[in-house]
Amino acid sequence: MKAVIMAGGKGTRLRPLTCNLPKPMVPILEKPVMEYTIELLKKYGITEIAVTVQYLPEHIKQYFGDGSRFGVTLHYFEETAPLGTAGSIKNAESFLDEQFIVISGDALTDFNLQKGIEFHKQKEALVTIFMKQVENPLEYGVILTDENQQIIRFFEKPRWNEVFSDTVNTGIYVLEPEIFDYLAPGVPTDFSKELFPLLMREQRPLFGYSADGYWSDIGSLGQYRKSHEDFLDGKINFPLPGKEILPGLRVGENVMIDPQASIKTPAYIGSGTTVRQNTKIHPYTVIGSHCMISSRASLKDSILWDGVYVGVNTELRGSTIANGTFIDEGSRTLEHSVIGNQVQIGKRVTIKPEVKIWANHSIVDYSTIDTSLRELSKVSLDRKGKRETIFLSGAKSPVYHKEI
């Protein structure tokens, strides 16, 4: 059997993490989420894989190459313009000349794919959708099946008053090549909004398979954080990276931890990272590779990507920090703040809760940031007394303040 990994998503709800990175390349415990998808396919003997790409495709191609490093063979199909979920599959029709499975490159799952494939064959289905029960179905396609597991109702992203089931579409499908008869080349088409309703109207064999196991759509910053917690809690049937040196503490290679540092688990520290004396690392903290955590820093429930510098006496509280960011001494980042790549944060800066800072910003010393910073274009200065107030172009209220 062959597979298709849909890897063209922009991940707009994950910004600023995805401003310079395609959504399938967002790391979870140092590995791009798409790498877990490849490992799952390989586990079930599926090694001939098409990858549909569109947004920043060079990142995916450079990291995965032809797939040989991962024990699979990858074939790339690039869209010059967005074709939708189903349209992107049509783009790979020449490769998909037999029964195949479609899976998202930005979802984390340990589903037993073989059981779903066997279900599909037993039902002689044209399409089988892997389904999962969730607490909040509003962001997904809601599904209702009859006693034979044939889909009888499907509604994409309903409002609460439209919800008729807590069972949703996971975006994992087993398909027959006949599906291409319903897709026109070069025409943007969505599985959930267009193709599946069409198949239901024509009473084609569209079935739902209730899958057991873990599934998380890495579609929002909150879900991205939750997936890390689930991994550390052992809820996902994938081997955790690194070596467990204490119960619940896993580390990569060449990690240096000062004996006077305090680490509470579960936690993860990536290769080549240094943790200085009197640092406090609290549970559910994930630190990437080649980071520097300076003395007396305090990290709680935070996710750091690679190459992050954390200064003396800093506090990170429920934050997500992307590659190469520098946080100087005495600064604080508060709950659900998100810092993009290569941001320079000065001394004793406070990043307020929920604030997002796009890549390459420089925040001056002693600033308080209470508004998300995207592009700092035209800047007006208001010098009154001993304070300098910085405005974003068009903003009605200050973005940050600096003592002068």
N, C-alpha and C positions, 0 to 999 in steps of 0.2 A: 504494500500500500504506500501511496505517496501522501504528502502533506503540504499545506500552504500555511505559512505564518504571515498574518497581516501585520505589517510593521510600518505603515505609512502615517500613523497618527501624530498630530502636532502636540497633543497633551496640553491644551490651553488652560485647563483647570489646575495643572501642575506648575504653571508659571509662578515665579521666575526660574524654577529648576529646569524647565524645558525651553528656555529662550534660545539656548545654544546647543541643545541636545534633543534628539528625537525621543519620544516617550518610551519606546522599547529599550533604550539605553540607560534609563534611570536606574541607579544601582540599589540593590537590596543586599545588605551584608557583602558589599564590595563587588558583587556580580551584577551585570545588567539583567533586568527582569527577563529579557528575551532568552538569556542563556539557560534559565530554568525551564523555559518552554522547550528548547532544543534537547535538554537532558531528559525531559519527560517523553518526548517523541522517541528518542533513542532507546529509552527503557523498554518501549513496546515494539522495538524492531523497525521503527519508521525512520529511515535514514536518507531517503530521497525527498528533499524539501525545497519547495518554492518559497521565496520571500518577496512579498510585494512591498515596495518602498516608494516614498514620495517626498516626505519632509526630511531635509538634511540626511539624505541617504548615504553620503560618504562616511558618516560616523559608524553606521551599521556595517558597511562593506569593509572598512578598514579593520574593525575589531574582529569580525567573524570570518572574513575572507571566504575561501571556498568551502569552509566547514570542516576541513580535514583535521584541524587541531581539536575538534570536538567529536570526531568520529562519525560525521555525517557529510553529505554532499549538498551544498546550497546552490540554488539557481535563482538569480535576482531578476525581478521584473519591475521596472521603474515606470511610474506614471509621470508624464509631463504635466498633467493637470489632474486634480482629484477626481477619481472615478467612483467613489463610494465603496462600501464594503463588498458588495457583489460585483460591481464593475471592475474592481481591482482583480478579482478572481478570473473574470473573463479575459483579462489581460494576460493571464498565464495558461490559457486554454490549451495551447500547443503542448505544454508539459503535462497537463492533467488528463491523460488518456485512459485512466482507470479510476475505480472507486478511490476517493481521497477524503482526507480529514482537514478541516479548516480550524485554525486556532489563533487566537490573538497573541501578538508578541508583547503585549503590555498587561496581561493578566497572569496571576500567580495561582497555580492549581496543581494538585497531586491526584486528579481524577484517574481512575482505572480506564484508560482509553480502550483497551481490548474488550471490556464488557460492553461498552457503548457500541463498538463496531459489530460485535456479535448480535446485539439487540437489533441493529440496523438490518443485518442480513436476515435475521429471523422474521422481521416484519416486512421484508421486501420493500423497503422504503426508498423513495426518491431522496428525501431529506430526513435526517434525524438530528434533533436539537438536544444537546446536553442541557438539562434543566437543574436548577438548584433553588431550594427554599431560602428566602432571605427575610430579615426583619423589616427592611424598608425597600419596597419594590419600585419606588417612584422613578429611579434613574435607569430602569431596565425595561425590557419587553416582557409583559406579564402574559402567562400562558395558562390555558385550561385544556385538559385532555379528557377524552371519554374513557370508558372502562377498558378499552383496547389500547390505550396510550396514544391514540390518534389525536392530533391537535384540532380542537374545535373552536377555540377563541384565542386571539392574539392581539395585544394592544401595547403599542410602544410608548413608554414613559407616560403613564397615566397620572392624573391628579388623584388625590385620595378618594374622592367621590366616584372615581372610575375604576378603582381597584377591585378586581373580582377574584384574585388569587395572590398568594405569597410565593408562587413558583415563577421563576424568571428564566429568561434566555441568557446563558452564559457566554454566548458568542463562539461556542465550539460546536462544529457541525460535521456529520458524515454525509457525503454527497455522492451521487452518481453523475458521471459525465453528461448524462442527458440534461442536466440542469442548464447547460450552456445554450440549449435551444430557447430558453426563456430570457436570454441576455443578449443585448445588441452591442457589438463592439464599439468602444469609444463613448458609450452613453453612460453618464453617472447613474448608478443604481444602488439602492440600499437593500440589504437582506430583509431587515425588519419592517421597513416602511413600505417597500414596494414588492419585492420578490415573494416573500412569504404570504402576504395577503392575496397576491395573484394565484399562487398555488392552491390556496384554500378555496378561492372562488371556483377554480377548475377542478376541485375535489381530487387533487393529486395526493399520493401517499406521503403525508407530512406527519412525522411522529416525534414525540417527546420522550427522552430517556432521563429518568430521575437518577442523577449521579450521586454517589456517596464520596465524601472526601472534602478537602479544603478548596475553596475558590475565592479569589479576591480580584476584583477589577481595580487596577491601580489607576483610577480615574480622577481622584481628588487628593489634595494634600493630606486630609484626614485619613483616608484609606491607605495612603502610602505609609503614614506613620503606624497605623494599626497593623499593617502587614509585617513590619519589623517586630512589633510586640508579639504577634502570633508566632513568628519564627523563633524568637527567643524563648517563648513558652512551650515550644515543641509541638505546636498544633499543625505543623505542615510536615508531610512525609517526604522531606528532603534532608540529606545529611548536612549538618551545619558545618560551615567552613572553619578552619583553624583548629587549634588544639585546646582542649579543656584543661587549664592549669589549676583551677579551683572549681568547686561545684557551681555551675552556672556562668563561669567566666571563660570565654574562648578568645584566643589570641592568634594572630598570624605569626610569621617568622620575624625574628630579630626585633621583638618588642622589648622595650626597656621600661620597667616600672619601678620607681623608687620604693624601697621598703616602707617608707613613711607615708606613702599614698594610701588612701582609703577607697576601696572598691566594693560596692554592694551589687549583688547580682539579681537578675540576669543582665549581662553586659557583653559587648564584643569590642575588641581592639584590633585594628588591622596591622598588617606587616610594616615594620620599620618605624612604628610610632613610639614616641617617648612621653612618659607620664612622670612629671617631676614630684618632688617631696611635698607633703601636706595637701596634695590635690584630693578632692572628694568627687568620686564618680558614683552616682546614684543609679538605682535600677533602670533598665530599659534605655540605657545610653549605648549608642553605636558609634564608634570612632573608626574612620577609614584609615588608609595606609599613609605613612610618612607625615603624620600630624605631630605637632608639638603642643603638649598640654603643660603649661608653665605652673610653677609652684603656687599653691593656695588657690588654684582655680576650682570652681565647683560646677559640675555638669550633671543635670538631672533630666531624664526622659528626652534626651536630645539626639539628633542624628547628624554626624559630621561626615562629609565626603572626604576625598583624599587631599592631602597637602594643606590642611587648615592649621593656622597658628592661633593658639588661645593664650593670651597674655596672663601675667600675674594678677591674682585677685579678681579674675573675671567670673561672671555667673552666667551660665546658659541654662535656661528654664524652658523645656518643651520646645526647643528651636530646631530648625533644619538649616544646615549650613553647607553650601555647595563648595566645589573644588577651589582651592587656592585662596580662600578668604583669610584675611589677617584681622584679628581682633586684639586691640592693644589693651594694656593693663587697666584694671578697674572697671571695665565696661560690662554691661548687662544686656542680654537678649531675653525677652520674656515670652510667655506662653504663645505658641502657634505662630511665632515670627518665622519668616523664611528669608534667608540671605542668599543671593545668587552668587555666581562665580566671580572670583577675583575682586571682591569688595574689600576696601580698606576702611576699617572702623578704628577711629582714634581712641585716645585715652578717655576713660570715664564717660563713655557714651551710653545712653539708655535707649534701647530699641523696645518700644511699647508692644503689648500683645497684639497679635494679628497683623502686624506691619510686615509688608513684603518689600524687599529691596532688590532691584534688578541688577544685573551684572555690571561690574567695573565702576560702581560708585565709590566715592571717597567721602567719608563722614568725618567732619572735623572734631577735634577734642571737645569734650564737655557738652556735646549736643544731646538733645532729646528728640527722638524721631517718633512722632505719633501719627504720621501719614505715610502710606506706601510711596516709595520712590521708583518711578519708572524712568523715563528719559528726562534728565535735567537739562532743559534746553535754554530758553531765555530766563535769566535770573535777575530779579530786581532786589536791591538792597535798601533797607530802611535803618539808618543809623540814628538811634536815639539813646542818649545816655551812654551806657557802657554795654549795650547789647546790639548785636547784629542779627537781624531777622531775615532769613532766607525764604523766598517764595518760589514755588514752581510757576512757570508761565501759565497764567490764567487762573491760578489758585486764589481763593478768597481768604484762606487762612494760612498762617506760616507752616512751613514744613519742618524746620528745625531752628533752634536758636543757638547762638554762640556768644559767650562772654568775650568782650574785647577791651 
